[in-house]
Amino acid sequence: MKGLAMVHDTMSAKQRNALRVVRGLVALAFILFGMLKLIGVPMMVTVFDDVGFGQWFRYVTGLIEMGGAIMLLSGVKWKTNRRCFSSHCMTSGLNLR
């Protein structure tokens, strides 16, 4: 398995730029939806009332989304153990093959 640095080194400039654009768009979506939850848009309040966890869960979800956007924009790289990830996906019913 190649590390993230090795994969990044083998990408062309066009691929790196496309990855940056996609990463920026996803981060923008996280920021948008996180802010909608944090400022209390009536639709989001209704959704979280229907879910039944209470409004504290709306705030937690909004903060997690904002944190995800920050990590996407800052380029945080996570070292993952493929075997651990695979076993988690298999136990949750997902098939990676």
Helices and strands as residue ranges (DSSP letters): H 4-10, H 13-39, H 42-51, H 55-74, H 82-91
